[in-house]
Amino acid sequence: MMGTRGEHEGAVEELLTLAGAAARAAAPDELLAILLRGRELYFAGLAEAEALARSRYGVLENRELQAMCREEGVTYGVVMPRAEALAALGYAEWRRTPAALAFVGIAEHAAREGVCVVPDQR
């Protein structure tokens, strides 16, 4: 997990750089390497966002947490335990970051080029 703000900013910068490299990648193997590194950074950033959400929102009373979840479009209550709601809040925040959006762009470009992290099962 990325711990310091400097590390997080470095990951954001790397994902943005990878997005540019993906657009210029000439070979499928090169694009796959970019996609795999981007995925690694994406999930590290997501884990960080979830940890931050737990620390930021975990102190809220249930009704305050429910209000925050409603605001973010996250279901919280009987169907979702508190821990899952906190993780979902982290994801809701993470998916709007430039880093997450850069990775989505990488993955979409790779898919258009027929490159994915799961081998073809034909």
C-alpha positions as CSV (number, residue, x, y, z in Angstrom):
1,M,0.0,0.0,0.0
2,M,1.3,3.5,-0.7
3,G,1.9,5.3,2.5
4,T,3.1,8.8,2.0
5,R,1.6,11.6,0.0
6,G,4.8,11.7,-2.1
7,E,4.4,8.0,-3.0
8,H,0.8,8.6,-3.9
9,E,1.7,11.5,-6.2
10,G,4.4,9.4,-7.8
11,A,1.9,6.7,-8.6
12,V,-0.5,9.2,-10.0
13,E,2.2,10.6,-12.2
14,E,3.3,7.1,-13.3
15,L,-0.3,6.2,-14.2
16,L,-0.6,9.3,-16.3
17,T,2.7,8.6,-18.0
18,L,1.6,5.0,-18.6
19,A,-1.6,6.2,-20.3
20,G,0.5,8.2,-22.7
21,A,2.8,5.2,-23.3
22,A,-0.1,3.0,-23.9
23,A,-1.4,5.2,-26.7
24,R,2.1,5.0,-28.4
25,A,2.7,1.3,-27.7
26,A,3.4,-0.5,-31.0
27,A,3.5,-4.1,-29.8
28,P,0.9,-6.1,-27.9
29,D,3.6,-7.3,-25.4
30,E,4.5,-3.7,-24.7
31,L,0.9,-2.8,-24.2
32,L,0.4,-5.8,-21.9
33,A,3.3,-4.7,-19.7
34,I,1.9,-1.2,-19.4
35,L,-1.5,-2.7,-18.6
36,L,-0.1,-5.0,-15.9
37,R,1.9,-2.1,-14.3
38,G,-1.1,0.1,-14.4
39,R,-3.3,-2.5,-12.8
40,E,-0.8,-2.9,-10.0
41,L,-0.8,0.9,-9.4
42,Y,-4.6,1.1,-9.7
43,F,-5.2,-1.5,-7.0
44,A,-2.5,0.0,-4.7
45,G,-4.3,3.3,-5.0
46,L,-7.6,1.7,-4.4
47,A,-6.3,0.1,-1.2
48,E,-5.0,3.5,-0.1
49,A,-8.3,5.2,-0.8
50,E,-10.2,2.5,1.2
51,A,-7.8,2.9,4.1
52,L,-8.3,6.6,4.0
53,A,-12.1,6.2,3.9
54,R,-12.0,3.9,6.9
55,S,-10.0,6.4,8.9
56,R,-12.0,9.4,7.7
57,Y,-15.5,8.0,7.9
58,G,-15.1,5.2,10.4
59,V,-15.6,7.6,13.3
60,L,-19.0,8.7,12.0
61,E,-22.2,7.6,13.8
62,N,-24.3,5.2,11.8
63,R,-26.8,7.9,10.7
64,E,-24.0,10.2,9.6
65,L,-22.4,7.3,7.7
66,Q,-25.7,6.5,6.0
67,A,-26.0,10.2,4.9
68,M,-22.5,10.1,3.5
69,C,-23.3,6.8,1.7
70,R,-26.5,8.3,0.2
71,E,-24.5,11.3,-1.0
72,E,-22.0,9.0,-2.8
73,G,-24.7,6.6,-4.1
74,V,-23.5,3.7,-1.8
75,T,-26.1,1.5,-0.2
76,Y,-25.6,1.1,3.5
77,G,-27.8,-0.6,6.0
78,V,-29.0,-4.1,6.5
79,V,-27.7,-5.4,3.2
80,M,-24.2,-3.9,3.6
81,P,-22.1,-4.1,6.8
82,R,-20.4,-1.0,8.0
83,A,-16.9,-2.2,6.9
84,E,-18.2,-2.8,3.4
85,A,-19.8,0.6,3.3
86,L,-16.5,2.2,4.3
87,A,-14.7,0.3,1.5
88,A,-17.4,1.3,-1.0
89,L,-16.9,5.0,0.0
90,G,-13.2,4.6,-0.6
91,Y,-13.9,3.1,-4.1
92,A,-16.4,5.9,-4.8
93,E,-13.8,8.5,-4.1
94,W,-11.0,6.6,-5.9
95,R,-12.8,6.0,-9.2
96,R,-13.0,9.8,-9.8
97,T,-9.3,10.4,-9.3
98,P,-7.0,11.2,-12.3
99,A,-5.0,8.1,-11.6
100,A,-8.0,5.8,-11.7
101,L,-9.4,7.5,-14.8
102,A,-5.9,7.1,-16.4
103,F,-6.0,3.4,-15.7
104,V,-9.5,3.1,-17.2
105,G,-8.2,4.7,-20.3
106,I,-5.2,2.3,-20.5
107,A,-7.5,-0.7,-20.0
108,E,-10.0,0.5,-22.6
109,H,-7.2,1.2,-25.2
110,A,-5.7,-2.2,-24.5
111,A,-9.1,-3.9,-25.0
112,R,-9.6,-2.1,-28.3
113,E,-6.2,-3.5,-29.3
114,G,-7.2,-7.0,-28.2
115,V,-4.9,-7.0,-25.2
116,C,-6.1,-8.0,-21.7
117,V,-4.6,-9.5,-18.5
118,V,-6.8,-12.6,-18.8
119,P,-5.6,-15.0,-21.6
120,D,-8.1,-15.8,-24.3
121,Q,-10.0,-18.9,-23.4
122,R,-11.1,-20.0,-26.9
